[in-house]
Amino acid sequence: MYTGRFRNGQERGTWKTYSENGQLERLEKYEPKLKRIKTTFYHPNGKVSHEGLAFLFEENNLLMYKWHGNWEYYDSTGTFRGWIAYQRGKAMSQQPISGKPVVTEGVK
């Protein structure tokens, strides 16, 4: 189940996705002028699991949001585990890299 609002047929503002038992699983903040979504996923205990940005890309005449840039990952206690860099939806590593992420600018 999810909650949110539309304007002119497009998602706007904050959207929340819930599990079948009513727990928050994902929070998305749409920023249409920047063509991006700030996204946060949650562990079943309510702590942040991972968070990052998705950007709007056009591929094969289709518009799609894809993870892009550095996503931060946390364990179920809320402790930072590391980060994974994404390029147009593809992870650049299989496991989170510990330490401070490299800052990425814009979309390429």
MOPAC internal coordinates of N, CA, C and O (Angstrom, degrees):
PM7 1SCF
backbone

  N    0.0000 0     0.00 0     0.00 0    0    0    0
  C    1.4411 1     0.00 0     0.00 0    1    0    0
  C    1.5323 1   108.64 1     0.00 0    2    1    0
  O    1.2310 1   120.79 1   -34.70 1    3    2    1
  N    1.3026 1   116.09 1   145.30 1    3    2    1
  C    1.4554 1   119.39 1   178.38 1    5    3    2
  C    1.5209 1   110.03 1  -141.57 1    6    5    3
  O    1.2310 1   121.83 1   -20.94 1    7    6    5
  N    1.3337 1   114.10 1   159.06 1    7    6    5
  C    1.4558 1   120.70 1   177.45 1    9    7    6
  C    1.5211 1   108.34 1  -131.21 1   10    9    7
  O    1.2310 1   120.92 1   -32.43 1   11   10    9
  N    1.3201 1   115.84 1   147.57 1   11   10    9
  C    1.4499 1   121.59 1   178.46 1   13   11   10
  C    1.5149 1   108.72 1   169.92 1   14   13   11
  O    1.2310 1   120.80 1     5.24 1   15   14   13
  N    1.3215 1   116.08 1  -174.76 1   15   14   13
  C    1.4551 1   118.66 1  -178.78 1   17   15   14
  C    1.5231 1   110.05 1  -134.33 1   18   17   15
  O    1.2310 1   121.86 1   -24.09 1   19   18   17
  N    1.3024 1   114.04 1   155.91 1   19   18   17
  C    1.4596 1   122.46 1   177.45 1   21   19   18
  C    1.5191 1   109.79 1  -113.00 1   22   21   19
  O    1.2310 1   121.35 1   -28.18 1   23   22   21
  N    1.3157 1   115.02 1   151.82 1   23   22   21
  C    1.4630 1   121.85 1   170.87 1   25   23   22
  C    1.5241 1   105.91 1  -140.29 1   26   25   23
  O    1.2310 1   121.24 1   -55.76 1   27   26   25
  N    1.3234 1   115.23 1   124.24 1   27   26   25
  C    1.4688 1   120.83 1  -177.97 1   29   27   26
  C    1.5308 1   111.99 1    53.32 1   30   29   27
  O    1.2310 1   120.88 1  -141.85 1   31   30   29
  N    1.3394 1   115.93 1    38.15 1   31   30   29
  C    1.4632 1   121.32 1   176.47 1   33   31   30
  C    1.5103 1   115.92 1    79.01 1   34   33   31
  O    1.2310 1   119.68 1  -173.28 1   35   34   33
  N    1.3452 1   118.22 1     6.72 1   35   34   33
  C    1.4650 1   121.01 1  -179.72 1   37   35   34
  C    1.5194 1   110.26 1  -123.80 1   38   37   35
  O    1.2310 1   121.45 1   -31.54 1   39   38   37
  N    1.3528 1   114.82 1   148.46 1   39   38   37
  C    1.4576 1   119.86 1   177.40 1   41   39   38
  C    1.5220 1   110.12 1   -61.61 1   42   41   39
  O    1.2310 1   121.20 1   -39.10 1   43   42   41
  N    1.3376 1   115.31 1   140.90 1   43   42   41
  C    1.4616 1   121.42 1   178.60 1   45   43   42
  C    1.5163 1   108.77 1  -139.05 1   46   45   43
  O    1.2310 1   120.92 1   -27.78 1   47   46   45
  N    1.3210 1   115.85 1   152.22 1   47   46   45
  C    1.4547 1   120.82 1   174.33 1   49   47   46
  C    1.5193 1   113.58 1    67.40 1   50   49   47
  O    1.2310 1   120.90 1    34.57 1   51   50   49
  N    1.3163 1   115.88 1  -145.43 1   51   50   49
  C    1.4657 1   122.70 1  -174.40 1   53   51   50
  C    1.5233 1   111.22 1   -96.67 1   54   53   51
  O    1.2310 1   121.27 1   -48.06 1   55   54   53
  N    1.3308 1   115.17 1   131.94 1   55   54   53
  C    1.4622 1   122.64 1   176.09 1   57   55   54
  C    1.5162 1   108.36 1  -119.30 1   58   57   55
  O    1.2310 1   120.80 1   -40.05 1   59   58   57
  N    1.3237 1   116.07 1   139.95 1   59   58   57
  C    1.4629 1   121.62 1   179.07 1   61   59   58
  C    1.5225 1   109.06 1  -123.86 1   62   61   59
  O    1.2310 1   120.95 1   -45.26 1   63   62   61
  N    1.3342 1   115.78 1   134.74 1   63   62   61
  C    1.4610 1   122.05 1   176.65 1   65   63   62
  C    1.5210 1   107.53 1  -113.03 1   66   65   63
  O    1.2310 1   120.92 1   -48.14 1   67   66   65
  N    1.3393 1   115.85 1   131.86 1   67   66   65
  C    1.4663 1   122.34 1  -176.68 1   69   67   66
  C    1.5234 1   111.14 1  -117.27 1   70   69   67
  O    1.2310 1   120.72 1   -29.47 1   71   70   69
  N    1.3274 1   116.22 1   150.53 1   71   70   69
  C    1.4586 1   121.49 1   174.40 1   73   71   70
  C    1.5280 1   109.03 1   -73.58 1   74   73   71
  O    1.2310 1   120.34 1    -5.13 1   75   74   73
  N    1.3266 1   116.95 1   174.87 1   75   74   73
  C    1.4623 1   121.12 1   178.84 1   77   75   74
  C    1.5246 1   112.29 1   -61.84 1   78   77   75
  O    1.2310 1   120.72 1   151.55 1   79   78   77
  N    1.3535 1   116.23 1   -28.45 1   79   78   77
  C    1.4697 1   118.78 1   179.60 1   81   79   78
  C    1.5319 1   112.78 1   -92.50 1   82   81   79
  O    1.2310 1   120.23 1  -170.10 1   83   82   81
  N    1.3380 1   117.16 1     9.90 1   83   82   81
  C    1.4552 1   120.99 1   173.09 1   85   83   82
  C    1.5105 1   116.45 1    90.58 1   86   85   83
  O    1.2310 1   119.62 1  -173.66 1   87   86   85
  N    1.3358 1   118.33 1     6.34 1   87   86   85
  C    1.4708 1   120.25 1   178.86 1   89   87   86
  C    1.5305 1   110.25 1   -83.84 1   90   89   87
  O    1.2310 1   120.98 1   -38.44 1   91   90   89
  N    1.3270 1   115.74 1   141.56 1   91   90   89
  C    1.4608 1   121.22 1   177.71 1   93   91   90
  C    1.5235 1   109.27 1   -66.23 1   94   93   91
  O    1.2310 1   120.48 1   -55.32 1   95   94   93
  N    1.3352 1   116.69 1   124.68 1   95   94   93
  C    1.4620 1   122.16 1   178.27 1   97   95   94
  C    1.5164 1   112.17 1  -105.22 1   98   97   95
  O    1.2310 1   120.76 1   144.78 1   99   98   97
  N    1.3385 1   116.16 1   -35.22 1   99   98   97
  C    1.4633 1   119.86 1  -174.67 1  101   99   98
  C    1.5114 1   109.97 1  -151.53 1  102  101   99
  O    1.2310 1   120.98 1   -38.27 1  103  102  101
  N    1.3287 1   115.72 1   141.73 1  103  102  101
  C    1.4604 1   123.57 1   176.22 1  105  103  102
  C    1.5260 1   106.79 1  -124.28 1  106  105  103
  O    1.2310 1   120.63 1   -52.64 1  107  106  105
  N    1.3345 1   116.39 1   127.36 1  107  106  105
  C    1.4594 1   120.76 1  -179.97 1  109  107  106
  C    1.5230 1   109.34 1  -126.63 1  110  109  107
  O    1.2310 1   121.04 1   -48.32 1  111  110  109
  N    1.3259 1   115.62 1   131.68 1  111  110  109
  C    1.4615 1   121.27 1   176.85 1  113  111  110
  C    1.5246 1   107.92 1  -114.90 1  114  113  111
  O    1.2310 1   121.57 1   -71.61 1  115  114  113
  N    1.3243 1   114.61 1   108.39 1  115  114  113
  C    1.4653 1   120.71 1  -178.26 1  117  115  114
  C    1.5202 1   110.33 1   -78.59 1  118  117  115
  O    1.2310 1   121.39 1   -47.94 1  119  118  117
  N    1.3333 1   114.96 1   132.06 1  119  118  117
  C    1.4581 1   122.61 1   176.34 1  121  119  118
  C    1.5243 1   107.52 1  -125.92 1  122  121  119
  O    1.2310 1   120.28 1  -100.58 1  123  122  121
  N    1.3442 1   117.06 1    79.42 1  123  122  121
  C    1.4688 1   120.40 1  -171.97 1  125  123  122
  C    1.5243 1   114.95 1   -61.46 1  126  125  123
  O    1.2310 1   119.71 1   146.92 1  127  126  125
  N    1.3161 1   118.15 1   -33.08 1  127  126  125
  C    1.4716 1   119.36 1   179.99 1  129  127  126
  C    1.5262 1   110.98 1   -65.79 1  130  129  127
  O    1.2310 1   120.33 1   149.84 1  131  130  129
  N    1.3431 1   116.98 1   -30.16 1  131  130  129
  C    1.4577 1   121.84 1   178.22 1  133  131  130
  C    1.5259 1   111.76 1   -94.71 1  134  133  131
  O    1.2310 1   120.69 1   177.83 1  135  134  133
  N    1.3363 1   116.28 1    -2.17 1  135  134  133
  C    1.4661 1   123.00 1  -178.50 1  137  135  134
  C    1.5251 1   111.59 1    54.69 1  138  137  135
  O    1.2310 1   121.19 1  -132.32 1  139  138  137
  N    1.3317 1   115.33 1    47.68 1  139  138  137
  C    1.4596 1   119.12 1   179.83 1  141  139  138
  C    1.5274 1   111.41 1  -147.87 1  142  141  139
  O    1.2310 1   121.85 1   -15.63 1  143  142  141
  N    1.3362 1   114.06 1   164.37 1  143  142  141
  C    1.4610 1   122.37 1   176.09 1  145  143  142
  C    1.5254 1   107.43 1  -130.16 1  146  145  143
  O    1.2310 1   120.72 1   -54.18 1  147  146  145
  N    1.3245 1   116.24 1   125.82 1  147  146  145
  C    1.4662 1   120.68 1   170.89 1  149  147  146
  C    1.5210 1   106.34 1   -84.30 1  150  149  147
  O    1.2310 1   120.36 1   -57.75 1  151  150  149
  N    1.3327 1   116.92 1   122.25 1  151  150  149
  C    1.4586 1   121.42 1  -172.06 1  153  151  150
  C    1.5221 1   111.25 1  -123.61 1  154  153  151
  O    1.2310 1   120.96 1   -44.38 1  155  154  153
  N    1.3321 1   115.78 1   135.62 1  155  154  153
  C    1.4653 1   122.21 1   175.61 1  157  155  154
  C    1.5181 1   108.32 1  -130.15 1  158  157  155
  O    1.2310 1   120.73 1   -51.80 1  159  158  157
  N    1.3419 1   116.21 1   128.20 1  159  158  157
  C    1.4663 1   122.98 1   174.56 1  161  159  158
  C    1.5228 1   108.25 1  -103.63 1  162  161  159
  O    1.2310 1   120.52 1   -29.34 1  163  162  161
  N    1.3394 1   116.61 1   150.66 1  163  162  161
  C    1.4680 1   121.36 1  -176.08 1  165  163  162
  C    1.5258 1   111.78 1  -123.00 1  166  165  163
  O    1.2310 1   121.14 1   -34.66 1  167  166  165
  N    1.3441 1   115.42 1   145.34 1  167  166  165
  C    1.4623 1   121.73 1   169.86 1  169  167  166
  C    1.5280 1   107.96 1   -71.09 1  170  169  167
  O    1.2310 1   119.42 1   -19.01 1  171  170  169
  N    1.3453 1   118.71 1   160.99 1  171  170  169
  C    1.4713 1   120.85 1   177.74 1  173  171  170
  C    1.5322 1   114.00 1   -56.64 1  174  173  171
  O    1.2310 1   120.24 1   155.63 1  175  174  173
  N    1.3562 1   117.15 1   -24.37 1  175  174  173
  C    1.4635 1   119.67 1   179.71 1  177  175  174
  C    1.5332 1   112.95 1   -84.21 1  178  177  175
  O    1.2310 1   120.29 1  -177.79 1  179  178  177
  N    1.3345 1   117.05 1     2.21 1  179  178  177
  C    1.4614 1   121.16 1   177.40 1  181  179  178
  C    1.5127 1   115.02 1    94.74 1  182  181  179
  O    1.2310 1   119.64 1   169.99 1  183  182  181
  N    1.3390 1   118.30 1   -10.01 1  183  182  181
  C    1.4696 1   121.24 1   177.88 1  185  183  182
  C    1.5245 1   109.70 1   -76.72 1  186  185  183
  O    1.2310 1   120.55 1   -27.54 1  187  186  185
  N    1.3373 1   116.56 1   152.46 1  187  186  185
  C    1.4607 1   121.71 1   178.65 1  189  187  186
  C    1.5284 1   109.66 1   -64.22 1  190  189  187
  O    1.2310 1   120.83 1   -47.38 1  191  190  189
  N    1.3268 1   116.01 1   132.62 1  191  190  189
  C    1.4633 1   122.66 1   177.19 1  193  191  190
  C    1.5340 1   109.96 1   -94.30 1  194  193  191
  O    1.2310 1   120.53 1   125.27 1  195  194  193
  N    1.3238 1   116.59 1   -54.73 1  195  194  193
  C    1.4640 1   121.82 1   176.09 1  197  195  194
  C    1.5205 1   109.31 1  -158.36 1  198  197  195
  O    1.2310 1   121.77 1   -24.60 1  199  198  197
  N    1.3416 1   114.21 1   155.40 1  199  198  197
  C    1.4619 1   119.24 1  -177.45 1  201  199  198
  C    1.5221 1   110.36 1  -151.91 1  202  201  199
  O    1.2310 1   121.80 1   -29.52 1  203  202  201
  N    1.3377 1   114.16 1   150.48 1  203  202  201
  C    1.4529 1   120.23 1   179.87 1  205  203  202
  C    1.5118 1   110.37 1   178.56 1  206  205  203
  O    1.2310 1   121.02 1    19.97 1  207  206  205
  N    1.3305 1   115.66 1  -160.03 1  207  206  205
  C    1.4629 1   121.99 1  -176.54 1  209  207  206
  C    1.5244 1   111.32 1  -117.64 1  210  209  207
  O    1.2310 1   121.51 1   -32.85 1  211  210  209
  N    1.3154 1   114.73 1   147.15 1  211  210  209
  C    1.4668 1   122.34 1   169.47 1  213  211  210
  C    1.5253 1   105.97 1  -119.49 1  214  213  211
  O    1.2310 1   120.94 1   -43.36 1  215  214  213
  N    1.3297 1   115.80 1   136.64 1  215  214  213
  C    1.4590 1   121.05 1   179.81 1  217  215  214
  C    1.5190 1   110.24 1  -115.04 1  218  217  215
  O    1.2310 1   120.81 1   -25.91 1  219  218  217
  N    1.3200 1   116.05 1   154.09 1  219  218  217
  C    1.4600 1   122.58 1   179.37 1  221  219  218
  C    1.5272 1   109.08 1   -84.34 1  222  221  219
  O    1.2310 1   121.13 1   -57.40 1  223  222  221
  N    1.3531 1   115.44 1   122.60 1  223  222  221
  C    1.4567 1   122.33 1   177.92 1  225  223  222
  C    1.5192 1   109.06 1  -123.48 1  226  225  223
  O    1.2310 1   120.87 1   -29.00 1  227  226  225
  N    1.3315 1   115.94 1   151.00 1  227  226  225
  C    1.4610 1   120.07 1   173.88 1  229  227  226
  C    1.5197 1   108.04 1  -106.08 1  230  229  227
  O    1.2310 1   121.06 1   -54.47 1  231  230  229
  N    1.3457 1   115.58 1   125.53 1  231  230  229
  C    1.4575 1   121.49 1   177.29 1  233  231  230
  C    1.5183 1   108.31 1  -139.15 1  234  233  231
  O    1.2310 1   120.05 1   -51.04 1  235  234  233
  N    1.3178 1   117.51 1   128.96 1  235  234  233
  C    1.4655 1   122.40 1   179.07 1  237  235  234
  C    1.5288 1   111.52 1    53.01 1  238  237  235
  O    1.2310 1   121.14 1  -136.41 1  239  238  237
  N    1.3220 1   115.42 1    43.59 1  239  238  237
  C    1.4731 1   122.30 1   179.61 1  241  239  238
  C    1.5239 1   113.47 1    63.59 1  242  241  239
  O    1.2310 1   119.78 1  -161.59 1  243  242  241
  N    1.3234 1   118.03 1    18.41 1  243  242  241
  C    1.4603 1   122.84 1   175.71 1  245  243  242
  C    1.5212 1   109.17 1  -117.70 1  246  245  243
  O    1.2310 1   120.84 1   -38.83 1  247  246  245
  N    1.3314 1   116.00 1   141.17 1  247  246  245
  C    1.4612 1   120.71 1   174.40 1  249  247  246
  C    1.5144 1   108.39 1   -95.35 1  250  249  247
  O    1.2310 1   120.42 1   -51.23 1  251  250  249
  N    1.3485 1   116.80 1   128.77 1  251  250  249
  C    1.4582 1   121.67 1  -179.34 1  253  251  250
  C    1.5170 1   110.39 1  -139.17 1  254  253  251
  O    1.2310 1   121.46 1   -38.18 1  255  254  253
  N    1.3396 1   114.82 1   141.82 1  255  254  253
  C    1.4477 1   119.36 1   170.01 1  257  255  254
  C    1.5147 1   108.26 1   -86.82 1  258  257  255
  O    1.2310 1   120.59 1   -48.88 1  259  258  257
  N    1.3417 1   116.48 1   131.12 1  259  258  257
  C    1.4645 1   121.45 1   178.76 1  261  259  258
  C    1.5188 1   109.61 1  -133.25 1  262  261  259
  O    1.2310 1   121.13 1   -35.08 1  263  262  261
  N    1.3383 1   115.45 1   144.92 1  263  262  261
  C    1.4531 1   119.89 1   177.00 1  265  263  262
  C    1.5225 1   108.42 1   -60.41 1  266  265  263
  O    1.2310 1   121.16 1   -43.61 1  267  266  265
  N    1.3361 1   115.40 1   136.39 1  267  266  265
  C    1.4594 1   120.19 1  -177.71 1  269  267  266
  C    1.5243 1   108.62 1  -152.52 1  270  269  267
  O    1.2310 1   120.68 1   -43.02 1  271  270  269
  N    1.3076 1   116.30 1   136.98 1  271  270  269
  C    1.4639 1   120.65 1  -178.72 1  273  271  270
  C    1.5224 1   110.69 1    94.00 1  274  273  271
  O    1.2310 1   121.06 1    16.67 1  275  274  273
  N    1.3155 1   115.58 1  -163.33 1  275  274  273
  C    1.4647 1   121.47 1  -175.37 1  277  275  274
  C    1.5285 1   111.53 1   -89.94 1  278  277  275
  O    1.2310 1   120.86 1   -54.28 1  279  278  277
  N    1.3225 1   115.96 1   125.72 1  279  278  277
  C    1.4595 1   122.93 1   175.87 1  281  279  278
  C    1.5144 1   107.74 1  -107.19 1  282  281  279
  O    1.2310 1   120.60 1   -47.16 1  283  282  281
  N    1.3330 1   116.45 1   132.84 1  283  282  281
  C    1.4610 1   121.68 1  -179.50 1  285  283  282
  C    1.5265 1   109.66 1   -98.01 1  286  285  283
  O    1.2310 1   121.14 1   -40.77 1  287  286  285
  N    1.3489 1   115.43 1   139.23 1  287  286  285
  C    1.4656 1   122.82 1  -176.96 1  289  287  286
  C    1.5247 1   110.72 1  -118.49 1  290  289  287
  O    1.2310 1   121.29 1   -37.37 1  291  290  289
  N    1.3415 1   115.15 1   142.63 1  291  290  289
  C    1.4583 1   122.39 1  -177.55 1  293  291  290
  C    1.5281 1   109.32 1  -132.96 1  294  293  291
  O    1.2310 1   120.46 1   -30.42 1  295  294  293
  N    1.3380 1   116.73 1   149.58 1  295  294  293
  C    1.4635 1   118.83 1   175.01 1  297  295  294
  C    1.5225 1   109.34 1   -82.78 1  298  297  295
  O    1.2310 1   120.62 1     0.51 1  299  298  297
  N    1.3225 1   116.41 1  -179.49 1  299  298  297
  C    1.4712 1   120.11 1  -173.46 1  301  299  298
  C    1.5264 1   113.55 1   -70.40 1  302  301  299
  O    1.2310 1   119.98 1   171.37 1  303  302  301
  N    1.3437 1   117.65 1    -8.63 1  303  302  301
  C    1.4671 1   120.04 1   175.44 1  305  303  302
  C    1.5268 1   111.23 1   -93.82 1  306  305  303
  O    1.2310 1   120.61 1   174.72 1  307  306  305
  N    1.3460 1   116.43 1    -5.28 1  307  306  305
  C    1.4561 1   120.85 1  -178.73 1  309  307  306
  C    1.5151 1   113.79 1    94.20 1  310  309  307
  O    1.2310 1   120.03 1  -175.04 1  311  310  309
  N    1.3435 1   117.55 1     4.96 1  311  310  309
  C    1.4549 1   121.99 1   179.91 1  313  311  310
  C    1.5270 1   110.30 1   -80.39 1  314  313  311
  O    1.2310 1   120.83 1   -47.82 1  315  314  313
  N    1.3202 1   116.01 1   132.18 1  315  314  313
  C    1.4599 1   122.08 1   179.82 1  317  315  314
  C    1.5270 1   110.01 1   -61.83 1  318  317  315
  O    1.2310 1   120.36 1   -53.88 1  319  318  317
  N    1.3552 1   116.91 1   126.12 1  319  318  317
  C    1.4600 1   122.61 1   179.09 1  321  319  318
  C    1.5166 1   112.04 1   -99.27 1  322  321  319
  O    1.2310 1   120.32 1   151.74 1  323  322  321
  N    1.3337 1   116.99 1   -28.26 1  323  322  321
  C    1.4544 1   120.03 1  -178.30 1  325  323  322
  C    1.5184 1   110.15 1   148.05 1  326  325  323
  O    1.2310 1   121.26 1    14.60 1  327  326  325
  N    1.3225 1   115.19 1  -165.40 1  327  326  325
  C    1.4581 1   120.68 1  -176.47 1  329  327  326
  C    1.5244 1   110.07 1  -139.04 1  330  329  327
  O    1.2310 1   121.59 1   -23.12 1  331  330  329
  N    1.3166 1   114.55 1   156.88 1  331  330  329
  C    1.4599 1   121.62 1   174.73 1  333  331  330
  C    1.5267 1   107.06 1  -130.14 1  334  333  331
  O    1.2310 1   120.75 1   -49.18 1  335  334  333
  N    1.3230 1   116.18 1   130.82 1  335  334  333
  C    1.4643 1   121.23 1   175.67 1  337  335  334
  C    1.5230 1   109.16 1   -86.43 1  338  337  335
  O    1.2310 1   121.08 1   -42.08 1  339  338  337
  N    1.3367 1   115.55 1   137.92 1  339  338  337
  C    1.4596 1   122.02 1   177.42 1  341  339  338
  C    1.5220 1   109.15 1  -120.71 1  342  341  339
  O    1.2310 1   120.97 1   -37.54 1  343  342  341
  N    1.3256 1   115.76 1   142.46 1  343  342  341
  C    1.4581 1   122.89 1   173.70 1  345  343  342
  C    1.5223 1   107.59 1  -123.04 1  346  345  343
  O    1.2310 1   120.47 1   -71.36 1  347  346  345
  N    1.3279 1   116.71 1   108.64 1  347  346  345
  C    1.4652 1   121.57 1   178.79 1  349  347  346
  C    1.5253 1   112.29 1    50.58 1  350  349  347
  O    1.2310 1   121.05 1  -136.29 1  351  350  349
  N    1.3334 1   115.59 1    43.71 1  351  350  349
  C    1.4538 1   121.32 1   175.11 1  353  351  350
  C    1.5115 1   116.10 1    91.19 1  354  353  351
  O    1.2310 1   119.65 1   174.66 1  355  354  353
  N    1.3242 1   118.28 1    -5.34 1  355  354  353
  C    1.4597 1   121.15 1  -179.18 1  357  355  354
  C    1.5247 1   110.04 1  -105.67 1  358  357  355
  O    1.2310 1   121.35 1   -52.97 1  359  358  357
  N    1.3478 1   115.01 1   127.03 1  359  358  357
  C    1.4640 1   120.37 1   178.96 1  361  359  358
  C    1.5204 1   109.87 1   -70.98 1  362  361  359
  O    1.2310 1   120.73 1   -42.32 1  363  362  361
  N    1.3204 1   116.20 1   137.68 1  363  362  361
  C    1.4566 1   121.30 1   179.10 1  365  363  362
  C    1.5286 1   111.97 1   -88.25 1  366  365  363
  O    1.2310 1   120.29 1   172.66 1  367  366  365
  N    1.3488 1   117.05 1    -7.34 1  367  366  365
  C    1.4667 1   121.98 1   174.79 1  369  367  366
  C    1.5294 1   107.81 1  -149.00 1  370  369  367
  O    1.2310 1   120.65 1   -22.09 1  371  370  369
  N    1.3346 1   116.36 1   157.91 1  371  370  369
  C    1.4593 1   120.99 1  -178.93 1  373  371  370
  C    1.5227 1   112.59 1   -82.58 1  374  373  371
  O    1.2310 1   120.42 1   147.03 1  375  374  373
  N    1.3260 1   116.80 1   -32.97 1  375  374  373
  C    1.4558 1   122.54 1  -177.75 1  377  375  374
  C    1.5283 1   109.50 1  -120.32 1  378  377  375
  O    1.2310 1   120.40 1   -27.14 1  379  378  377
  N    1.3377 1   116.84 1   152.86 1  379  378  377
  C    1.4762 1   118.65 1   176.64 1  381  379  378
  C    1.5257 1   111.94 1   -59.22 1  382  381  379
  O    1.2310 1   121.13 1   -39.37 1  383  382  381
  N    1.3195 1   115.44 1   140.63 1  383  382  381
  C    1.4545 1   122.98 1   177.56 1  385  383  382
  C    1.5203 1   107.82 1   -93.92 1  386  385  383
  O    1.2310 1   120.54 1   -51.76 1  387  386  385
  N    1.3415 1   116.57 1   128.24 1  387  386  385
  C    1.4636 1   118.43 1  -178.91 1  389  387  386
  C    1.5257 1   109.98 1   -76.84 1  390  389  387
  O    1.2310 1   121.11 1   -17.86 1  391  390  389
  N    1.3154 1   115.48 1   162.14 1  391  390  389
  C    1.4510 1   120.98 1  -179.03 1  393  391  390
  C    1.5134 1   111.47 1    96.51 1  394  393  391
  O    1.2310 1   121.10 1    -0.94 1  395  394  393
  N    1.3079 1   115.50 1   179.06 1  395  394  393
  C    1.4550 1   121.59 1  -176.11 1  397  395  394
  C    1.5345 1   109.70 1   -76.76 1  398  397  395
  O    1.2310 1   120.12 1   -46.33 1  399  398  397
  N    1.3470 1   117.38 1   133.67 1  399  398  397
  C    1.4529 1   120.03 1  -179.73 1  401  399  398
  C    1.5215 1   112.81 1   -70.58 1  402  401  399
  O    1.2310 1   121.17 1   -24.66 1  403  402  401
  N    1.3170 1   115.38 1   155.34 1  403  402  401
  C    1.4518 1   122.54 1   174.33 1  405  403  402
  C    1.5232 1   107.14 1   -78.57 1  406  405  403
  O    1.2310 1   120.23 1   -45.85 1  407  406  405
  N    1.3052 1   117.17 1   134.15 1  407  406  405
  C    1.4621 1   121.84 1  -178.97 1  409  407  406
  C    1.5174 1   108.86 1   -73.77 1  410  409  407
  O    1.2310 1   120.81 1   -48.71 1  411  410  409
  N    1.3471 1   116.06 1   131.29 1  411  410  409
  C    1.4579 1   120.87 1   175.31 1  413  411  410
  C    1.5166 1   108.88 1  -109.77 1  414  413  411
  O    1.2310 1   120.64 1   -36.39 1  415  414  413
  N    1.2971 1   116.37 1   143.61 1  415  414  413
  C    1.4569 1   121.73 1  -178.37 1  417  415  414
  C    1.5135 1   109.34 1  -110.46 1  418  417  415
  O    1.2310 1   120.33 1   -53.29 1  419  418  417
  N    1.3180 1   116.97 1   126.71 1  419  418  417
  C    1.4541 1   122.97 1   171.88 1  421  419  418
  C    1.5158 1   114.77 1    57.79 1  422  421  419
  O    1.2310 1   121.53 1    19.36 1  423  422  421
  N    1.3096 1   114.67 1  -160.64 1  423  422  421
  C    1.4534 1   122.75 1  -177.70 1  425  423  422
  C    1.5101 1   108.58 1  -120.57 1  426  425  423
  O    1.2310 1   120.84 1   -44.70 1  427  426  425
  N    1.3369 1   115.99 1   135.30 1  427  426  425
  C    1.4649 1   120.81 1   178.81 1  429  427  426
  C    1.5033 1   110.23 1  -110.71 1  430  429  427
  O    1.2310 1   120.10 1   180.00 1  431  430  429

